[in-house]
Amino acid sequence: MEILILILFISIVSAILIKQIILTNTNKIIKFICILLVLIPLFVYIFPLIPMLIILVIIDKKMNKFNKKYLVVSALILLGLSAYDIAKFATFGYKCQISKSYYMEIIDKNYTNLDIENLRFSRVETNSNQNNFVGTFHHWNVYNKNNEEKVIAKIYDVYMKNFLLFRLFAEKGLFEGGDWTCGYKDYEIIDILKQNLINKNFNEKDKR
């Protein structure tokens, strides 16, 4: 029930804000950009988009005067609801695409080419109490499929909890709410292990 109330609330506030933007005296290009900025979070959430359009049609004729208070209050409410998720998503993108904060920890320093040929990946269960913002976590174990006790490496991926409405739907069992992760591709892990082994063998030859 609280989810429906939240969706209805977001829809009403969004409709009022869009209507007030339309009623401003600014030029059409600025109006279009402002409306687009309002719609972007709704496209992310999807759920409030249709009720917002219905409410917008309802209030279209009833609200025909610009009211600065309506504009400011509705803008602040939407900003407050979406700012956290926007900041979180921007941080997630930065950690994935720019800083590449995911990494691999090699556990078995004596692995061989035979281990690489028989690699298998085992997923580590995500902690349900994982930080609601963005961070790295132990996501995968890499081991020899012929010896599951021999963990060769641990993979740490970047992790982000899903957006607010998606999380609420998932908690109620109404939506398959997958969290967001990014990290190495399988072939990249294999390449890193191979290169590390080459470097190790080269260094050992130098010592002789």
C-alpha positions as CSV (number, residue, x, y, z in Angstrom):
1,M,0.0,0.0,0.0
2,E,2.8,2.4,0.9
3,I,4.3,1.8,-2.6
4,L,1.1,2.9,-4.3
5,I,0.9,6.0,-2.1
6,L,4.6,6.8,-3.0
7,I,3.9,6.3,-6.7
8,L,0.8,8.5,-6.5
9,F,2.6,11.2,-4.6
10,I,5.5,11.3,-7.1
11,S,3.0,11.4,-9.9
12,I,1.1,14.3,-8.5
13,V,4.2,16.3,-7.6
14,S,5.7,15.6,-11.1
15,A,2.5,16.6,-12.9
16,I,2.2,19.9,-10.9
17,L,5.9,20.7,-11.6
18,I,5.5,20.1,-15.3
19,K,2.3,22.1,-15.5
20,Q,4.0,25.0,-13.7
21,I,7.0,24.9,-16.0
22,I,4.6,25.1,-19.0
23,L,3.0,28.2,-17.4
24,T,6.3,30.1,-17.0
25,N,7.2,32.9,-19.3
26,T,10.5,31.3,-20.4
27,N,11.1,30.3,-24.0
28,K,10.1,26.9,-25.4
29,I,13.7,25.5,-25.5
30,I,14.3,26.1,-21.8
31,K,10.8,24.7,-21.0
32,F,11.6,21.6,-23.0
33,I,14.9,21.1,-21.2
34,C,13.3,21.6,-17.7
35,I,10.5,19.1,-18.5
36,L,13.0,16.6,-19.8
37,L,14.9,16.9,-16.5
38,V,11.7,16.1,-14.6
39,L,10.9,13.2,-16.8
40,I,14.4,11.5,-16.6
41,P,13.9,10.1,-13.1
42,L,10.4,9.0,-14.1
43,F,11.8,7.1,-17.0
44,V,14.2,5.4,-14.6
45,Y,11.4,4.4,-12.3
46,I,8.8,3.8,-15.0
47,F,6.0,3.2,-12.5
48,P,4.9,6.8,-11.9
49,L,5.0,7.8,-15.5
50,I,1.5,6.7,-16.6
51,P,-0.3,8.0,-13.5
52,M,1.6,11.3,-13.9
53,L,0.4,11.7,-17.5
54,I,-3.2,11.0,-16.3
55,I,-2.9,13.6,-13.5
56,L,-1.4,16.1,-15.9
57,V,-4.4,15.8,-18.1
58,I,-6.8,16.2,-15.1
59,I,-5.1,19.4,-13.8
60,D,-4.4,20.9,-17.2
61,K,-7.6,23.0,-17.3
62,K,-7.9,23.5,-13.5
63,M,-4.4,24.9,-13.0
64,N,-4.1,27.8,-15.5
65,K,-2.1,30.3,-13.4
66,F,1.6,30.3,-12.7
67,N,2.4,29.9,-9.0
68,K,6.0,30.3,-7.9
69,K,5.4,28.4,-4.6
70,Y,4.0,25.4,-6.4
71,L,7.0,25.4,-8.8
72,V,9.7,25.7,-6.0
73,V,8.1,23.2,-3.6
74,S,7.4,20.5,-6.2
75,A,10.9,20.9,-7.6
76,L,12.5,20.6,-4.1
77,I,10.4,17.5,-3.3
78,L,11.4,15.7,-6.5
79,L,15.0,16.7,-6.1
80,G,15.0,15.4,-2.6
81,L,13.5,12.1,-3.7
82,S,15.8,11.6,-6.7
83,A,19.1,13.3,-5.6
84,Y,20.3,10.3,-3.6
85,D,19.7,7.8,-6.4
86,I,21.2,10.2,-9.0
87,A,24.4,10.7,-6.9
88,K,24.6,7.0,-6.2
89,F,24.3,6.1,-9.9
90,A,26.9,8.8,-10.9
91,T,29.3,7.3,-8.3
92,F,28.7,3.8,-9.6
93,G,29.4,4.9,-13.1
94,Y,32.6,6.7,-12.0
95,K,33.9,3.6,-10.1
96,C,33.0,1.3,-13.0
97,Q,34.1,3.3,-16.0
98,I,36.8,5.7,-14.8
99,S,38.5,4.7,-11.6
100,K,37.8,0.9,-12.3
101,S,37.6,0.2,-8.5
102,Y,37.0,-3.5,-9.0
103,Y,40.0,-5.7,-8.4
104,M,41.3,-9.2,-8.0
105,E,43.2,-10.7,-5.0
106,I,45.4,-13.6,-5.8
107,I,45.3,-16.1,-2.9
108,D,47.3,-19.1,-4.2
109,K,50.7,-17.7,-5.3
110,N,51.7,-21.1,-6.7
111,Y,49.0,-21.7,-9.2
112,T,50.0,-23.2,-12.6
113,N,48.9,-23.1,-16.2
114,L,47.0,-26.3,-15.5
115,D,45.0,-24.4,-12.9
116,I,44.2,-21.7,-15.4
117,E,43.0,-24.3,-18.0
118,N,40.6,-25.7,-15.4
119,L,39.3,-22.5,-14.0
120,R,35.8,-22.2,-12.5
121,F,34.0,-19.3,-10.9
122,S,31.9,-19.6,-7.8
123,R,29.6,-16.8,-6.8
124,V,29.7,-15.5,-3.2
125,E,26.3,-14.6,-1.8
126,T,25.7,-10.9,-1.5
127,N,25.3,-9.6,2.0
128,S,21.8,-8.3,2.4
129,N,23.1,-5.7,4.8
130,Q,25.5,-4.4,2.1
131,N,25.9,-0.6,2.2
132,N,23.0,1.2,0.5
133,F,25.4,3.5,-1.4
134,V,28.2,2.2,-3.6
135,G,31.2,0.1,-2.7
136,T,33.3,-3.0,-3.5
137,F,32.5,-6.4,-2.2
138,H,33.8,-10.0,-2.5
139,H,31.6,-11.4,-5.4
140,W,33.4,-14.4,-6.9
141,N,35.9,-17.1,-6.0
142,V,38.2,-18.5,-8.7
143,Y,39.3,-22.1,-8.3
144,N,40.4,-25.2,-10.1
145,K,37.3,-27.2,-11.0
146,N,39.2,-30.4,-10.1
147,N,40.0,-29.1,-6.6
148,E,37.2,-26.8,-5.2
149,E,39.1,-26.2,-2.0
150,K,42.0,-24.6,-3.9
151,V,40.9,-21.0,-4.2
152,I,43.2,-19.3,-6.7
153,A,41.8,-15.8,-6.4
154,K,39.0,-13.6,-5.0
155,I,37.2,-11.1,-7.3
156,Y,35.9,-7.9,-5.8
157,D,33.2,-6.1,-7.9
158,V,31.7,-2.7,-7.6
159,Y,28.2,-2.9,-6.0
160,M,25.2,-0.6,-6.0
161,K,21.8,-1.2,-4.4
162,N,18.9,-0.7,-6.9
163,F,16.9,2.5,-7.1
164,L,14.4,3.4,-4.3
165,L,11.2,2.2,-6.0
166,F,12.8,-0.9,-7.4
167,R,14.0,-1.8,-3.9
168,L,10.6,-1.3,-2.4
169,F,9.0,-3.5,-5.0
170,A,11.7,-6.2,-4.5
171,E,11.1,-6.1,-0.7
172,K,7.4,-6.8,-1.2
173,G,8.2,-9.6,-3.7
174,L,6.5,-7.7,-6.5
175,F,9.6,-7.2,-8.6
176,E,12.8,-9.2,-9.3
177,G,15.0,-6.4,-7.9
178,G,18.5,-7.1,-8.9
179,D,21.3,-4.9,-7.6
180,W,23.9,-3.4,-9.9
181,T,27.4,-4.8,-10.1
182,C,30.4,-4.3,-12.5
183,G,33.8,-5.9,-12.7
184,Y,36.1,-8.0,-14.8
185,K,34.9,-10.2,-17.7
186,D,35.9,-13.9,-17.4
187,Y,38.5,-13.5,-20.2
188,E,40.0,-10.5,-18.4
189,I,40.5,-12.6,-15.2
190,I,42.1,-15.3,-17.2
191,D,44.4,-12.8,-19.0
192,I,45.4,-11.3,-15.7
193,L,46.2,-14.7,-14.2
194,K,48.2,-15.7,-17.3
195,Q,50.2,-12.4,-17.3
196,N,50.9,-12.7,-13.6
197,L,52.2,-16.2,-14.1
198,I,54.5,-15.0,-17.0
199,N,55.8,-12.2,-14.9
200,K,56.4,-14.5,-12.0
201,N,58.3,-17.1,-14.2
202,F,60.4,-14.2,-15.7
203,N,61.4,-12.9,-12.3
204,E,62.4,-16.3,-11.1
205,K,64.6,-16.7,-14.2
206,D,66.3,-13.4,-13.4
207,K,67.1,-14.5,-9.9
208,R,69.0,-17.6,-11.1
